[in-house]
């Protein structure tokens, strides 16, 4: 099992940047595909980006448009989401998620085994 705890959310102006972090417990962190999702009020949870077990591959939702970067440090059991050029439409609760031994970049949240509690990101116009 793995437990996930996000941090780094907050209020930022449009055009600004934020870096979210997700700390994972457990000794098998490198066996998990890690992903970020987000959920805005009244909307379904949506895929943001994901990174493979050792960080060699990443995938992103189309709306990211090169603004976000997912990275991981397996030595520290952390995964990060660097967000730049933020827009008010990026306002949401951001979640990190883990899929055990997955080699496929699922965009379906049901494919992920573990979730953090979420961190709020608010982008003001």
LOTORKE-294695 format. One record per residue: residue number from 1; x, y, z of N, C-alpha, C in turn. Coordinates in steps of 0.02 Angstrom, whole numbers. Layout:
N
NUM	X	Y	Z	X	Y	Z	X	Y	Z
...
# end
This chain:
125
1	42	-60	0	0	0	0	43	62	0
2	13	117	-20	47	181	-18	-2	234	5
3	23	279	45	-16	337	67	12	399	35
4	-32	443	12	-11	501	-25	-35	565	10
5	10	614	14	-7	678	45	17	734	0
6	-30	774	-25	-13	830	-68	1	893	-27
7	39	938	-56	52	1003	-26	69	1051	-82
8	69	1116	-65	91	1166	-112	36	1207	-145
9	-26	1190	-132	-80	1229	-162	-84	1298	-132
10	-127	1339	-162	-135	1407	-137	-169	1451	-187
11	-165	1516	-173	-195	1567	-216	-140	1600	-257
12	-151	1606	-321	-102	1637	-365	-138	1677	-418
13	-107	1729	-442	-137	1769	-495	-127	1735	-563
14	-171	1751	-608	-166	1724	-677	-97	1742	-705
15	-68	1693	-738	-1	1701	-765	54	1679	-718
16	36	1665	-656	85	1645	-606	100	1570	-608
17	140	1549	-560	162	1480	-556	151	1451	-487
18	144	1386	-484	140	1349	-422	172	1281	-432
19	200	1255	-379	229	1188	-380	195	1146	-327
20	161	1095	-348	129	1048	-302	174	988	-291
21	173	964	-231	212	904	-214	166	852	-184
22	186	790	-192	149	734	-164	200	687	-133
23	194	678	-67	239	633	-31	205	566	-22
24	241	513	-37	214	446	-32	250	406	22
25	211	366	56	240	319	104	251	253	69
26	286	208	102	294	142	73	361	132	40
27	381	70	31	448	54	6	448	37	-68
28	389	37	-99	386	16	-169	362	72	-214
29	379	133	-197	355	192	-234	373	187	-308
30	431	160	-323	452	156	-393	412	106	-433
31	368	69	-402	325	21	-436	257	50	-456
32	249	115	-443	185	147	-456	192	198	-513
33	145	194	-559	134	249	-605	101	304	-564
34	127	364	-568	100	420	-529	67	470	-575
35	10	496	-552	-28	543	-593	-55	600	-552
36	-72	653	-586	-108	709	-556	-176	716	-591
37	-227	726	-551	-294	740	-574	-316	806	-542
38	-370	832	-567	-399	891	-535	-475	889	-541
39	-506	924	-495	-579	927	-496	-602	997	-477
40	-635	1029	-523	-663	1095	-512	-734	1087	-486
41	-760	1138	-452	-828	1134	-426	-878	1119	-481
42	-921	1070	-468	-973	1053	-516	-950	1013	-576
43	-886	995	-577	-859	958	-634	-831	891	-612
44	-823	846	-660	-794	782	-645	-718	788	-636
45	-691	740	-601	-618	737	-593	-586	722	-661
46	-533	759	-677	-502	751	-742	-427	741	-737
47	-402	703	-783	-331	688	-787	-291	750	-806
48	-235	759	-772	-190	816	-787	-126	790	-820
49	-93	743	-787	-31	717	-813	-8	657	-773
50	39	619	-800	63	560	-766	136	548	-784
51	169	508	-742	240	493	-752	252	420	-738
52	295	390	-778	309	318	-772	350	303	-709
53	362	239	-698	391	217	-635	458	252	-619
54	501	258	-669	567	288	-657	574	356	-690
55	518	384	-711	518	452	-736	538	460	-809
56	545	405	-845	567	411	-913	514	433	-963
57	452	425	-944	397	444	-989	346	485	-951
58	318	533	-986	263	572	-957	208	579	-1009
59	150	596	-985	93	608	-1029	51	662	-997
60	19	703	-1039	-19	760	-1014	-85	766	-1050
61	-133	796	-1015	-195	813	-1047	-184	869	-1097
62	-227	872	-1146	-219	922	-1199	-221	993	-1172
63	-261	1005	-1121	-268	1074	-1096	-205	1099	-1062
64	-158	1054	-1046	-96	1076	-1014	-55	1120	-1060
65	-54	1103	-1124	-22	1145	-1176	49	1164	-1159
66	87	1119	-1129	156	1132	-1113	167	1175	-1052
67	115	1190	-1015	122	1234	-957	141	1196	-893
68	125	1132	-890	136	1093	-829	189	1040	-842
69	225	1023	-789	276	971	-793	270	925	-732
70	264	861	-744	264	811	-691	334	781	-685
71	357	776	-623	422	745	-611	418	703	-547
72	467	661	-538	467	620	-477	538	608	-453
73	544	596	-389	608	580	-358	597	517	-317
74	616	461	-344	603	397	-309	644	390	-246
75	700	424	-242	741	421	-181	706	455	-123
76	664	504	-140	628	542	-88	554	524	-86
77	533	477	-128	463	458	-131	417	517	-143
78	434	559	-190	393	616	-204	379	622	-279
79	322	651	-294	305	669	-363	281	742	-361
80	299	779	-412	284	850	-413	246	869	-477
81	210	924	-471	177	954	-529	195	1027	-530
82	237	1046	-577	256	1116	-586	207	1147	-635
83	173	1200	-614	123	1232	-655	144	1304	-670
84	143	1322	-733	161	1390	-754	105	1419	-795
85	107	1484	-805	56	1518	-846	-14	1497	-825
86	-27	1498	-761	-91	1476	-736	-147	1522	-758
87	-204	1491	-768	-264	1526	-791	-320	1515	-740
88	-368	1560	-737	-424	1549	-690	-458	1482	-700
89	-457	1456	-761	-488	1391	-775	-450	1334	-743
90	-390	1347	-718	-351	1295	-683	-372	1288	-610
91	-415	1331	-587	-439	1327	-518	-474	1261	-506
92	-450	1225	-456	-476	1158	-441	-441	1130	-379
93	-467	1075	-355	-430	1035	-307	-388	986	-347
94	-324	985	-332	-278	941	-368	-260	881	-324
95	-263	823	-355	-250	760	-321	-192	723	-353
96	-151	692	-312	-104	644	-341	-133	574	-332
97	-115	530	-377	-143	463	-378	-89	413	-399
98	-98	351	-378	-49	300	-392	-83	238	-420
99	-52	210	-471	-77	148	-501	-21	96	-497
100	-32	43	-459	21	-6	-446	40	-45	-508
101	103	-44	-524	133	-81	-579	98	-68	-646
102	72	-9	-654	40	8	-718	92	35	-766
103	90	12	-827	133	40	-879	93	81	-928
104	28	85	-918	-16	122	-962	-37	187	-927
105	-36	241	-964	-54	307	-936	-129	316	-937
106	-162	285	-889	-234	289	-885	-256	361	-871
107	-308	382	-906	-340	446	-892	-403	436	-852
108	-424	374	-844	-483	356	-805	-463	351	-732
109	-493	392	-690	-475	393	-619	-489	326	-585
110	-535	287	-612	-551	222	-581	-494	172	-585
111	-445	186	-628	-389	140	-635	-335	151	-583
112	-342	201	-542	-291	217	-492	-311	190	-424
113	-263	159	-391	-277	124	-328	-278	169	-267
114	-235	220	-268	-226	261	-209	-229	335	-227
115	-255	373	-179	-265	444	-189	-244	484	-128
116	-221	544	-140	-210	591	-86	-274	627	-69
117	-269	671	-20	-329	707	3	-344	768	-40
118	-297	788	-80	-307	846	-124	-281	910	-95
119	-263	956	-139	-240	1022	-119	-273	1073	-165
120	-298	1127	-135	-336	1177	-173	-288	1225	-210
121	-302	1235	-273	-268	1285	-313	-320	1335	-338
122	-309	1398	-323	-355	1450	-344	-316	1502	-384
123	-339	1514	-445	-306	1562	-489	-353	1621	-499
124	-331	1679	-478	-373	1739	-484	-357	1775	-549
125	-408	1807	-576	-400	1843	-640	-379	1915	-628
# end
